Amino acid sequence: MTNSSDYDVVIMGSGIAGTMLGAILARHGLKPLLLDATTHPRFAVGEATTPDTSFRLKLLSLKYDLPEIHNLSSFHRLRDHVSPACGVKRAFSFLYQRDGLEQDPKESHQYPTLAPPTGPDCHFFRQDTDAYMLSVALGYGAKVLQSTQVTEFEFEEDCVHLTTNHGKKITARYVVDAAGYRSPLADRFGLRDDPNTLRTNSRSIFTHMVGVKHMDQVGKPFRQYGLKYPLSQGTLHHVFEGGWFWVIPFNNHRDAVNPLCSVGLVLNRELHPETGKDAEEEFWEIVNRYPEMVRQLEGATVARPWVSTGRIQYCSKVITGHRFCLLAHAAGFIDALFSSGMSLTAYTVDLLSNRLLSAFETNDFSVESFRDVDTCFREGLRHYDELVGSSFVAFRDFDLWDAWFRVWVVAVLISTGQNANLYFRYLESRDRKVLAESQRPPYSGVLGMNFADFRQLYDAALAEMDAVRDGRVEPKEAADKIRAMFKGIKYCPTYWRWPDKSVRTTPAFTVWGMTKMYFWYFLHAPKHVRKAMWDWSPLTAYVYIFDSIIDSRRSAARRRRHFLRDVFRAWNTDWTSEPAESKGVPSR
């Protein structure tokens, strides 16, 4: 005899996307059930955040009254409230590598992330962050079944019946597939599209290692690079013709307790098709071409089994249907470059959470009411495919990569500015209508895709990249044209000197850097640009910074006081819960 349970939403998959959605739904009074074929803690890919994604997480925490999500949005909150096993990401750094040669520090780029308190970004140790979000969802009332798979689906007009591998019968009003590449619903309904419709064509070999050296220990003296942050205090990308390596350390801060480092190789399959070789053998075969990479990985040992993939790109014809939706990695994936997966995850969780809460309020579960989730995700996936696919074209020539890097930087600048604009406007006004704008143009989408001024430049630059790809234009000619496009634009600070190829990094986004940017936009940018990116008073930011500094000092003082207390006294009240606002969102 089998038992039966009823839920509002069944979410298949308890990774960071599924648990974040489950926590939001439970927080708002629904009954979600999280099913997972495996158990926590477990390894997962998607380990780095970006400035625009971090602000998207801040907006999610405000919009859905879930302060725990705010703890994922900046390193210091992550370290203090989630796990010191995570790493800090103060910058994206890129070193251009040439076969057999020492890396030229002048062939490097960096894009700093935000300084505290809005930043810096994070390296997620996913077994900790995912388990944290699962516990948050459970704390708000969600249920979970681990080591459980759905074996049968039966979709009816007003509900879905599911049967698990343990014989359990479950009825839900809606099903979300957050199971990743092996999406049960994609298989059930034949939703996968032809991956050849995508530009990007790459495969990957990756693992976690112990003993990976920091590049600042084995590379050139920092003055030779001319960058803002140490290379080891962020996500390091070694790029070369035909691919790139990622190095994501979790031990790059003073409070680190995790010796692991995520290391991965991504290869352009058009130049490096599958060889059938052992994953470790092929990985080291590529590493050994680049002297600095050899020094960085010399003596490192593998901490988990190697993973070697075929083509990692996949997409879906549609991601929504009658009483179901595919979420983020179940719907599609491009490549780890630019942390695209985490960006699309946060964006899609926002879209779907909003639509589901509305559906349960109005009882409108029509496919049409979820159409924008489908459209926005697939447009965002296509945008990342253009950016990443063109990056593989750019890797063939440093000058071309230099130019395309600038396009991506401005895309991040716009997307971060838009999300920050909504965040600070809300702190200033406390008007929840501001938060609802996150799903409407120009704020909807990823990496400036719906910002008309940037779109004009982006489309022209993309056309140049396509001309190089097709052999119609030489890389140097295209690079010069793309850099020239930044002359005179009104949405990127002129003091960045972004058309100048000798400039390879932006200024740091400290309080002084952000103040200078604010006044540049106030004095030089058109009104519609200011309204989209800087439509708030600088006083709002200064008060936010001041409150954060005071809160940090208060927390440090409390720790010292409690330590001294415990030296002399046993009984305490540390087991009591903190107020919600102290765990997440600032009080003002």
N, C-alpha and C positions, 0 to 999 in steps of 0.2 A: 504494500500500500504506500502511495506517495503522498507527500504533503503539498499544500498549495498556499501561496502568499500573493497578496496584491500590493502593488507599488504604483506610484505616480510615474516615475521614470526609472528604467533600468539602464545603467551605464556599463557597457562592456569594456573593461580596461580601467586600472586604477593607477595609471601614471599621473604625471603632474596635470595634464589636461582634464582627465576624467575626474580626479579628486577635487580640482578647483571648481569644476562645474557642479559636482555633487555637493560640495560645501555651500556654494551659492544657493542651490535649490533647497537644501535642507534649512539653511538660514532663513529662508522666506516661507517656511511652513510646508514644503512639499515632502513627499516620502520617496527619496531616491535609494536605489539599491546598486551598489558597485560590485560587479563580478570580475574576477580575474583568474586567468588560467594558471598563474604562478602565485608566489607569495612575496611579501616584503620582509626584509630589505632585498633589493635586487638592482643590478646594473641597468642603466639606460643611457642612451645618447641624447645630445641636446644639453650641453653643459655650460653654456655661456649666455649671458644677457647682453642687451644693447641699451643705449640711453633712451631710445624711443620706446622700447619694450618695458623698461623699468618704469617710465611714466605711465605706460598703459596699465601696468600692475597697480600703481598708485591709484589710478582712476577706478580700476575694478574694485579696490578696497573701499573707496568712498561710495561708488555707485551702488554697490550691493551690501554695504554696511558690514564688511568682512575685514576687520583690521588685521587679521592674520596674513592676508595676502600682501599687505604693506610690508611685512617682514621679509618678503622675497624681493623687494624692489630696490634695495641698496645693500652694500656689503656689510656695513656696521650693524644694521638691524638683523641681517641674516646671521652674522657671527654670534650676536648676543641672544637671539630669540629662537634660532633654528639649529645651527650647527657650526662650530668652529672648524669642522672638517672641510668646509667650503673654502674657496680661494677668492682673492680680490682681483678685480679687473679694472685697472686704472686706464687702460688704453688698448686699442687694437694696434698691433705692430706688424709690419710686413718687411721681410728681408728678401731681396731678389737674389736668387742663387744661380750660378752658372757652373756647368759640369767641370769638375776638377779644379776649380779656382777658389781662392779665398774670397769670401763675400766682401764686396765694396761697401763700406758704411754709407757712402753717398747714394747708394742704390737701396734706400730704405725709406719707409713711410710710417707715419703714426697718426692715429686719430684718438685724442684723449677722450675718456668718458667724463662724466660730470664729477666735480669735487663734492665732498660732503657739504650739507647734509642730504642733498637730493641724490648724490652718488656716493662712492663709485659703483660701477656695475659688479657683477658677481660671476664666479665660477661655481656652478651648482654641483655639489657631490650628490648625484641624483638619488642614490639610495637613501640619503638623509632627507633631502627636500621632498621627495615623493612620499616617504613615510610620514613626514610632518603634515603634509596636506591631507593625507588619508586620515590621520588622527584628528585634524581640524574638522573634516567632513563628519566623522563619527561623533565628535563632540557636539555638533549641531543637530544630530539625530539621523544621519544617513546610516544605512546598514551595509555590510560588506560580506561577501562570500569569496574567499580565496581558494585557490586550487580547484576552481570551478569553471567549466566551459558550457556554453549553450550549444546543444546538439540539434534542437528543432525550433523553428519559428512558425507561428501561425498568425498572420496579420488579418484582423477583422476590421469592421467599420470604425468601431470606437475603442479598440484595445488591441494588444498584442499578447499572445500566449507563447511562453518560452518553456522549454524543457532542458534541464541541465544534465551533465554526464552522471550525476548522482541520482537522477530520477526525480528531482524536485520540479514541481510545476509552479510557474510564476506568471502572473498576469500584470501587465503594465499598460498605462495609457500612451506611453511613448518610449522609444528605444534610441539610445545614443551609442554609436559604435566608436569607442576610443581605444581600440585594440591595436592600432598601428598598421603596419604593412599587411599583416595577415588578417585583414578585416573580414569578419564573418559575413557582414551584410554586403560588402563588395562582391564576395564570392557568391552569395545567395542570389543577388539580383544582376550579376554580370556587369558591374558598374565600372570596372577598370577600362580606361581609354588606352589607345595605342601610345606608348611612351615616345615613339618616334615623332609625335606631334610637338615634343619638347626640344628646345635647343640644347640643353645641357645633357651630356652623355658621359657620366663618370662612374667610377667604382671606388671602393675604399678598403683599406686594411687598417685595423686599429686595435688598441688594447689599453690597459693601465700599466704603468711601470713605476718602480721604485728606483731611486738613485739617478734620476734625470737631473743634470746640472742646470743651474740658471744661466741663461745666455749672457747675463752681465758678468758671470765668472769666466766664461770661455771666449767671449766675443771681443771686439775692439773696445778701447776706452770710450766712455760714454760721450765725450766731447766730439769724437769723430763722427758720431751719428747725427748730432744736432737735433735730437728729439727731446720731448718734454718729460717723459717718464721712463724709468728703468724698463728694459725689455721683458724682464721676468715678472713684472707686476701687472701683467695683462695677458690677453690671448696673443700668442706669437704665431705668425704665419710665415713659413718658409715657402716662397713661391718660385716656380721654375717653369720652363717651357714644358708643358704637358701635365702640370699638376701642382699640388701644394701639400704641405704638411701642417698639421696643427699641433701646438704644444700648449696644454691647458693645465698649469700647475695648481694644486690644492694646498701647497706648502709655501706660499709666497707672501706670508705675513707673519708678524711676530707671535700671534696667538694660535698659529697653525698646529693642529694635532694630527694631521693626515699627511703621510709621506708620499702619497700617490701623485702621479701626473698622468693626465690623459694625453695620449700620443696617437696620431692618426695620419695616414697617407691617403690622399685622394688623387686618382689618376684619370686623365682624359682618355676614354676608351678608344677614341679615334686614333690616338697615337700609342696608347698602351692597352691593347686588348688583353683579355684574360690569357694567362700563360699556362695555367694548370700547375704552377709551382706551389710549393708550401708557402703559406702566408708569411711566416717569419723570414724565410729565405728571400722572398721577393722584397719584403720591406727593407731588409738590410742591404740588398743589392742596390736599391735606389739611394738609401742613406749614404752609402759609401762613395757616392759620386761627389758629395759636398763636404769639404773638410770641416767646416764649423759645426755641421750637424753631427759629424762623427765625434767631435769633441764633446758636444752637448750630451750625446747619448752613450758615450763610452762608459762602460761599467754598469749601465742600467740593467735591471732585471725585470722580467715580465711578472706581473702580479695576478693576471687572469688570462684565460685562453685567448689566443688571437682570433679575431673575426675578419674574414675575408669575404667580400660580397661580389656579386655581379653588378649589373647596372643598378644604381640606387634610386634613379628617378622613376616615379610612377604618378599617375593622376587618374581622376575619375570623370566620367561623362557628366554625372550629376552627383551631388553629395546629400541631397534631401529627397524624400519620397513620402509615401503615405505612412505616417506615424514613425518616421525614423530620420536620423541625420548621422552622417559620418563626421567625426570631429578631428580636425588638424591632421595628425600623422596617419590616421585611417583614411583620410580623404586624398592626400597626396604629399609628395616630398620632392625637393630639388637637390639640395646639397648642403653640407654644413657651413659652407662659406657664408660670411656675413651673419651667421646665427639665424638663418632664415626660419628654421623650424620653431624656435621659441617665439619669434615675432608673430608668426601666423597662429601659433597656439593661443597666445594672449588675445589677439584680435578676434579669433573665432569663438573663444569662450565668451567674450563680451557679447558678440552678436547672438549666439545661441541662447545664452542665459536670458537675455532680454526677450527673445521671441518665445521661449518656453514659459517664462513667468506670465507673459501676456496671454499665451494660449490657455493656460490653466485658469486665468481670470475670466476670459471671454468664452472659453470652450470652443475656440476656433483653431483646430488642428489641420486645417486645409494645407495642402502642399503649397498653394500660392502664398499663404501667410509666412512661409519659411523660405520663399524664393530668394530674398535678398541675402540670406546666409549662404546659399549656394553660389549666387552670382559674385558676391564680394570675396568669398574664399578663392574661387577659381580665377578671378581677376588678380588677386594678390599673388597667387601661385605663379601665374603667368609673368607678373612683374618681376618676381624673384628669378624666374627662369631666364628672363632677358638679362638681368644684371649678372647672374652667375655664369650663364652661358657665354656672355661677352667677355667676362673676366678670363675664361679659359682661352679665348681668342687673344686677349691682351697679354697673357703670360708668355707668348712667343717673343715679345719684344719689350724691353724695360721702358722705353719711351712711351709706347702705347699703354702699358700698364699704368704708368705715371698719370697719363691723361684720364683713363677710365676710373682710376682710384678717386680722382677729384669729383667725378660725377656721383659716385656712391657717397662720398663724404657730404656733399650738398644735399643728397636725398635724406641722409640721416639727420642732418641739421634741421631740415624742414619738418620731418616727422617728429623729431624730438621737440622742436619749438611748438608745433601744433598741440601735442599732448600736454606739454608743460603749460601752454596757454590755458587749456581747459582746467588743469589742476589748480593753478594759481587764481584763475577767475572764480573758481568755486570757493577757495579759501577766503577770497575777498568778499564774495556776495552771499555765500551759503545758499545759493539758488540751485536746486537740483535740476532745473532745466538745462543748466550749463553742462552737466554730466551727460545728458541725453544727446548732446551734439556730437559725442564721440562716434556715433553711427551715421552721421550725415556729412556730405561733402562740405568743406574740403578736408574735414577731420577724419572721415572714413578712409579705409585703405591703409596701405603700408608704404613706407619710404617715399612719401610725397607724391604718390601715384595720382592723387586727385587734386593736386595743387597746380592750377592751370599755367602759371608763369614758369614753373620748373618743368612741367610736362613738355613745353615747347622746346626747351633746351635738351631735355632728355631724349625726345624723339629724334632730334637732329643728330645728337651724339650716337644714338643707337644705329642710325642709318650709316654713319661712318664706320662703326664697328662691323656692320654687316658687309660693307664694301671691302673691308680688309679680309674678312672671313671668306668672301667669294673671290678674292684675288683681283678685285677691280681697283684697289687703292693700296699704296705702300703704307706700312705701319707708321713711319715718321710723318708722312703727309697727314694721315688721319689724326695722329696725336696733336700736331700743331693746330689743326682745325678745332679739335675739341677743347683744347686749352684756351683758344681765342674766344670761344663761346662765353667764357666767364667774364669777359671784359664788359663792364657797364651794367651787369645785372643788378637788380635792386633788392634782391632777397638774400644776398651773401655779403658780409662786410668787406668793403674794399681794402681795409687794412690787412686782411688775410693775404693779399697779393696772390689770389688763387690762380690767375692766368700765368704766373711766373713759375717755370719748371724748377727753379732753384729752391722754391719753398716746398717742403715735403711734409709738413705738419701744420696743423692749426695751432693757435694759442691754446693754453690750458684753460679749462672752464672752471677756474676758481672764482671766488666772489668778486675779485677785481676784474677778471676776464669777462664775467657775466655782466658786471656793471658797465664796462666799456661797450659790450655788445648791445645792451639795452639802449644806451644813449645813441649809438650809431643808428639803430633802427628807428628811434624816436626822431632823429634829426634828418635822416637820409632816405629811409624806406617809404614807399607809397603807403597811403592810408590802408588799402586793402591787405597789404603785407603785414603791417603792424597789427591790424585787427585779427588776422589769422594766427599770428605767432607771439605777439607781445602786448596783448590788450589787457594789461593789468598794471597796477602801480608798483614801482620798485619797493615801496614801503612794505608791501605784502611779503615780498621775498626776504627783506631784511628782518622783519619780525619772525618769519619762519626760521631763518638761520639763527637768530638770537634765542628763540625758544628751544631749538635743537641743541645749541651749545649748553644752555642752562640744564636741559634734561640730561645731557651727557655728563655734565659735572655732578648733577644730583645722583645719577646712577653710580658714578665712581665713588662718591662720598659714602653712599649707602653700602656699597661693597666693603669699603675699608671699615666702616662702623660695625657691620655685621661680623666681619672677620675678628675684630678685636673683642666683640661681645662673646663670640663662641670660644675664645681662649679661656674665658672665666665662667661662662654660664651655659647650661645645657638647654633649658626650655626656651623655645622661640616660636614665632608665628609665621615663619617663612613658608609654611605649607598653604597659607591663604592665597587666594587668587588676586592678581593685580586688576585694577580697573581696566576695562577694554581699551580706553583711549591711550593708556600708558603702554599697551602692548602693540599698538599699531599706528593709528592716525593722530597727528598732532591735535592738541585740544582746541586750538582756535579755528 
